[in-house]
Amino acid sequence: MRRTRNLVLMIAAVGVLGGGVLVARGMTGDDPASSALAAFQQAPAATSPSPSASPTPTGPSPEELAAQERKKRVKALDAALKKYAATVPEFSIAVYDRKTGETYAYRGDEKYETASVVKVQVLACLLLTAQDRGRKVTSSEDALAKRMIRNSDNAATTSLYSKLGRSSAISACNKRLGLTQTKVSSSWGLTKTTVKDQVKLLNALVDTKGELTASSRKYAHTLMSTVAEDQDWGVPAVAKAGEEATVKNGWLSRSTESGLWIINSVGRVTDEDTDVSIAVLSHLNKTMPGGIKVVEKAAKLTRTHLKY
């Protein structure tokens, strides 16, 4: 009786420790203790439930989604501009978005004669020169600059161009502003440039970390946002209600191209949500109005597809 009682106690203890229940037949072998121990050894060990794995992120990140969307828009814009280009004289266009830091360019490395858009380069060089000499623009320089930008006055441009040091001086200023695809001509209107360089120049006029001081940037903005009414075309056609546009246009009936027209427009469109620089260069236009229509349509296509 004592052995049986001890065995029952041992089995009960094993049952508690093992977390399982031993059935009565485990006590019926030749050696009750061995049978009980065998049952304990064969019983599955109690285990704690495995912690569930932490969920892993699935799908693209917001940055990847934005890049995918940008790629789709660029592809659609490329196709739209290519289709339009097949129906009109030759043009190139670039858009630099300061909010995203991205530049879009269609035929961005093609070189065109600037006509009067070179006057923005002359203005920038005037401002840099005044800064370097530790002074403001003089009253006579101010009068010339206003006529040059607001009215596209050629005589005023020639005067400033000469005072600054002609092509070598303008070229040196361009280098400071990061223009690498522009070759200044001794006949300033025949300077050759690309739309990529032109949006670089436009951005240099507003870059708070660039070469131009705050007062110089404000001066350039004031002139380019107050051009004569008859010259308020091109880039401003892209602006929506409430947005501000700055612009400098160029137009020239080129004798070397059978009297066909160079029509160019460079400028910026801004508000709280939009901050872009746009440059459109074209040539071989049959008429000036026809060329204006080309550059404005091309600019509008960039807005439609890039959605800035």
C-alpha positions as CSV (number, residue, x, y, z in Angstrom):
1,M,0.0,0.0,0.0
2,R,2.8,2.4,0.8
3,R,4.5,1.7,-2.6
4,T,1.2,2.3,-4.4
5,R,0.5,5.5,-2.5
6,N,4.0,6.7,-3.3
7,L,3.6,5.9,-6.9
8,V,0.4,7.8,-7.1
9,L,2.0,10.8,-5.5
10,M,4.9,10.7,-7.9
11,I,2.6,10.4,-10.9
12,A,0.6,13.4,-9.7
13,A,3.7,15.4,-9.3
14,V,4.9,14.5,-12.8
15,G,1.5,15.4,-14.2
16,V,1.7,18.8,-12.6
17,L,5.3,19.5,-13.7
18,G,4.7,18.2,-17.3
19,G,1.5,20.2,-17.7
20,G,-0.2,17.1,-19.0
21,V,-2.7,14.4,-17.7
22,L,-1.6,10.7,-17.3
23,V,-4.3,8.1,-18.0
24,A,-4.9,5.2,-15.7
25,R,-3.4,2.6,-18.1
26,G,-0.1,4.1,-17.6
27,M,0.0,2.5,-14.3
28,T,-0.6,-1.1,-15.5
29,G,2.8,-2.2,-16.6
30,D,5.0,-4.7,-14.9
31,D,6.9,-1.8,-13.4
32,P,4.3,0.9,-12.6
33,A,7.1,3.4,-12.0
34,S,8.7,2.7,-15.3
35,S,5.4,2.9,-17.1
36,A,4.6,6.2,-15.6
37,L,8.1,7.6,-16.5
38,A,7.7,6.4,-20.1
39,A,4.4,8.1,-20.3
40,F,5.9,11.3,-19.1
41,Q,8.8,11.1,-21.6
42,Q,6.4,10.5,-24.5
43,A,4.1,13.4,-23.6
44,P,4.6,16.5,-25.8
45,A,6.3,19.3,-24.0
46,A,4.1,22.3,-23.3
47,T,5.3,25.2,-25.4
48,S,4.4,28.9,-25.4
49,P,2.8,30.2,-28.5
50,S,5.3,31.7,-31.0
51,P,5.1,35.5,-31.2
52,S,3.7,36.6,-34.5
53,A,6.3,38.2,-36.8
54,S,6.2,41.9,-37.2
55,P,4.5,43.0,-40.4
56,T,7.0,44.1,-43.1
57,P,6.2,47.1,-45.3
58,T,4.7,46.1,-48.6
59,G,4.6,48.1,-51.9
60,P,6.6,51.1,-53.0
61,S,7.4,54.0,-50.7
62,P,5.9,57.5,-51.3
63,E,9.2,58.5,-52.9
64,E,9.1,55.6,-55.3
65,L,5.5,56.3,-56.1
66,A,6.3,59.9,-56.9
67,A,9.2,58.8,-59.1
68,Q,6.9,56.4,-61.0
69,E,4.3,59.1,-61.5
70,R,7.0,61.6,-62.7
71,K,8.2,59.0,-65.2
72,K,4.7,58.6,-66.5
73,R,4.2,62.3,-66.9
74,V,7.5,62.8,-68.6
75,K,6.8,60.0,-71.1
76,A,3.4,61.5,-71.9
77,L,4.9,65.0,-72.3
78,D,7.7,63.7,-74.6
79,A,5.1,62.1,-76.8
80,A,2.9,65.2,-76.8
81,L,5.8,67.5,-77.7
82,K,7.1,65.1,-80.4
83,K,3.6,65.0,-81.9
84,Y,3.3,68.8,-81.9
85,A,6.9,69.3,-83.2
86,A,6.0,67.3,-86.3
87,T,3.5,70.1,-87.3
88,V,5.4,73.3,-86.5
89,P,8.9,74.9,-86.9
90,E,11.8,73.7,-84.7
91,F,11.7,74.5,-81.0
92,S,13.2,73.3,-77.7
93,I,11.8,73.8,-74.2
94,A,13.0,73.3,-70.6
95,V,11.2,73.6,-67.3
96,Y,13.0,73.8,-63.9
97,D,10.8,73.2,-60.9
98,R,12.4,74.8,-57.8
99,K,10.0,72.9,-55.4
100,T,11.1,69.5,-56.6
101,G,14.6,70.3,-57.9
102,E,13.8,68.6,-61.2
103,T,14.5,69.8,-64.7
104,Y,12.5,68.6,-67.8
105,A,14.0,69.3,-71.2
106,Y,12.8,68.5,-74.7
107,R,15.8,68.9,-77.2
108,G,17.5,70.5,-74.3
109,D,21.0,70.6,-75.8
110,E,20.1,72.2,-79.1
111,K,21.7,75.6,-79.6
112,Y,19.7,78.6,-80.8
113,E,20.5,82.3,-81.4
114,T,19.1,84.2,-78.5
115,A,17.9,87.4,-80.1
116,S,16.7,89.7,-77.2
117,V,16.6,87.0,-74.5
118,V,20.3,87.6,-74.2
119,K,19.4,90.8,-72.4
120,V,18.8,88.8,-69.2
121,Q,22.4,87.8,-69.3
122,V,23.4,91.4,-69.7
123,L,21.2,92.4,-66.8
124,A,22.7,89.6,-64.6
125,C,26.2,90.7,-65.5
126,L,25.4,94.4,-64.7
127,L,24.2,93.3,-61.2
128,L,27.3,91.1,-60.6
129,T,29.6,93.9,-61.7
130,A,28.0,96.4,-59.4
131,Q,28.2,93.9,-56.5
132,D,31.9,93.3,-57.2
133,R,32.6,97.0,-57.0
134,G,30.7,97.3,-53.8
135,R,28.1,99.7,-55.1
136,K,24.5,99.9,-56.4
137,V,23.5,100.2,-60.0
138,T,24.0,103.9,-61.0
139,S,21.2,106.1,-62.1
140,S,22.3,105.9,-65.7
141,E,22.7,102.1,-65.6
142,D,19.3,101.9,-64.0
143,A,17.7,103.9,-66.9
144,L,19.4,101.7,-69.5
145,A,18.5,98.5,-67.7
146,K,14.8,99.4,-67.5
147,R,14.6,100.3,-71.2
148,M,16.5,97.1,-72.0
149,I,14.3,94.7,-70.1
150,R,10.9,96.4,-70.1
151,N,11.0,97.7,-73.7
152,S,13.6,95.5,-75.2
153,D,15.5,98.6,-76.3
154,N,18.5,97.6,-78.5
155,A,20.4,100.9,-78.1
156,A,20.2,100.6,-74.3
157,T,21.5,97.0,-74.5
158,T,24.4,97.9,-76.8
159,S,25.4,100.7,-74.4
160,L,25.4,98.4,-71.3
161,Y,27.0,95.6,-73.3
162,S,29.9,97.9,-74.2
163,K,30.2,99.4,-70.7
164,L,30.5,96.0,-69.1
165,G,33.2,94.8,-71.4
166,R,31.4,93.2,-74.3
167,S,31.5,89.4,-75.0
168,S,34.4,88.6,-72.7
169,A,32.8,90.2,-69.7
170,I,29.4,88.6,-70.3
171,S,31.1,85.2,-70.8
172,A,32.8,85.6,-67.5
173,C,29.6,86.4,-65.7
174,N,27.9,83.4,-67.4
175,K,30.6,81.1,-66.1
176,R,29.9,82.4,-62.5
177,L,26.2,81.7,-63.0
178,G,26.8,78.1,-64.2
179,L,26.0,78.6,-67.9
180,T,28.1,76.0,-69.8
181,Q,26.3,75.8,-73.2
182,T,26.2,79.5,-74.1
183,K,28.6,81.2,-76.5
184,V,28.4,85.0,-76.4
185,S,28.7,86.7,-79.7
186,S,30.3,90.1,-80.4
187,S,26.9,90.9,-82.0
188,W,25.0,90.3,-78.7
189,G,21.7,89.2,-80.4
190,L,23.5,86.3,-82.1
191,T,24.7,84.7,-78.9
192,K,23.9,81.0,-79.0
193,T,22.4,79.2,-76.0
194,T,20.3,76.2,-75.0
195,V,17.0,76.0,-73.0
196,K,18.9,74.1,-70.3
197,D,21.3,77.1,-69.8
198,Q,18.4,79.5,-69.9
199,V,16.5,77.9,-67.0
200,K,19.8,77.8,-65.1
201,L,20.1,81.6,-65.6
202,L,16.5,82.2,-64.6
203,N,17.1,80.2,-61.4
204,A,20.3,82.1,-60.7
205,L,18.2,85.3,-60.6
206,V,16.3,83.9,-57.6
207,D,18.7,81.5,-55.9
208,T,19.2,82.7,-52.3
209,K,22.5,80.7,-52.2
210,G,23.8,81.9,-55.5
211,E,25.9,84.7,-56.8
212,L,23.3,87.5,-56.6
213,T,22.5,89.4,-53.5
214,A,18.9,89.9,-52.2
215,S,18.8,93.4,-53.6
216,S,20.1,92.3,-57.0
217,R,17.5,89.5,-57.1
218,K,14.7,91.9,-56.2
219,Y,15.9,94.4,-58.9
220,A,15.9,91.7,-61.6
221,H,12.4,90.5,-60.5
222,T,11.0,94.0,-60.6
223,L,12.1,94.6,-64.2
224,M,11.1,91.2,-65.5
225,S,7.7,91.4,-63.9
226,T,6.9,94.8,-65.4
227,V,7.6,94.5,-69.1
228,A,5.7,96.6,-71.7
229,E,2.2,95.3,-72.4
230,D,3.0,94.5,-76.0
231,Q,5.8,92.2,-74.8
232,D,3.7,90.3,-72.2
233,W,3.5,87.1,-74.2
234,G,5.2,83.7,-74.2
235,V,5.8,82.3,-70.8
236,P,3.1,84.4,-69.1
237,A,0.5,82.5,-71.2
238,V,1.1,79.5,-68.8
239,A,0.2,81.4,-65.7
240,K,-3.1,80.7,-64.0
241,A,-5.2,83.4,-62.2
242,G,-3.5,84.6,-59.1
243,E,0.0,83.5,-60.3
244,E,2.8,85.9,-61.1
245,A,4.9,85.7,-64.2
246,T,8.2,87.3,-65.2
247,V,9.4,87.3,-68.8
248,K,11.9,88.4,-71.4
249,N,11.1,87.6,-75.0
250,G,13.2,87.7,-78.1
251,W,12.2,88.0,-81.8
252,L,14.2,88.4,-84.9
253,S,13.6,88.0,-88.6
254,R,16.8,86.3,-89.6
255,S,18.3,87.3,-92.9
256,T,20.4,84.1,-93.0
257,E,17.2,82.0,-92.7
258,S,15.3,83.6,-95.6
259,G,13.6,86.2,-93.3
260,L,12.1,83.5,-91.1
261,W,11.6,84.3,-87.5
262,I,13.5,83.5,-84.3
263,I,10.9,83.6,-81.5
264,N,12.1,82.9,-77.9
265,S,10.6,83.4,-74.4
266,V,12.1,82.9,-71.0
267,G,10.6,83.6,-67.6
268,R,9.1,82.2,-64.4
269,V,5.7,81.4,-63.0
270,T,5.2,81.5,-59.3
271,D,2.7,81.5,-56.4
272,E,2.5,79.6,-53.1
273,D,2.3,76.2,-54.8
274,T,4.2,76.8,-58.1
275,D,7.8,77.9,-58.7
276,V,9.0,77.1,-62.1
277,S,11.4,78.6,-64.6
278,I,10.5,78.1,-68.3
279,A,12.6,78.6,-71.5
280,V,11.3,78.1,-75.0
281,L,13.6,78.7,-78.0
282,S,12.5,78.4,-81.6
283,H,13.4,79.4,-85.2
284,L,12.2,79.1,-88.8
285,N,8.8,80.5,-88.0
286,K,7.1,82.1,-91.0
287,T,5.7,85.0,-89.0
288,M,6.1,86.5,-85.5
289,P,2.5,85.7,-84.4
290,G,3.0,82.2,-85.7
291,G,6.1,81.8,-83.6
292,I,4.5,83.2,-80.5
293,K,1.8,80.6,-80.9
294,V,4.4,77.8,-81.1
295,V,6.2,78.8,-77.9
296,E,3.0,79.4,-75.9
297,K,1.6,76.0,-77.0
298,A,4.8,74.2,-76.1
299,A,4.9,75.9,-72.7
300,K,1.2,75.0,-72.0
301,L,1.9,71.3,-72.9
302,T,4.5,71.1,-70.2
303,R,2.0,72.4,-67.6
304,T,-0.7,70.0,-68.8
305,H,1.5,66.9,-68.4
306,L,3.9,67.8,-65.6
307,K,1.1,69.3,-63.5
308,Y,3.1,72.0,-61.8
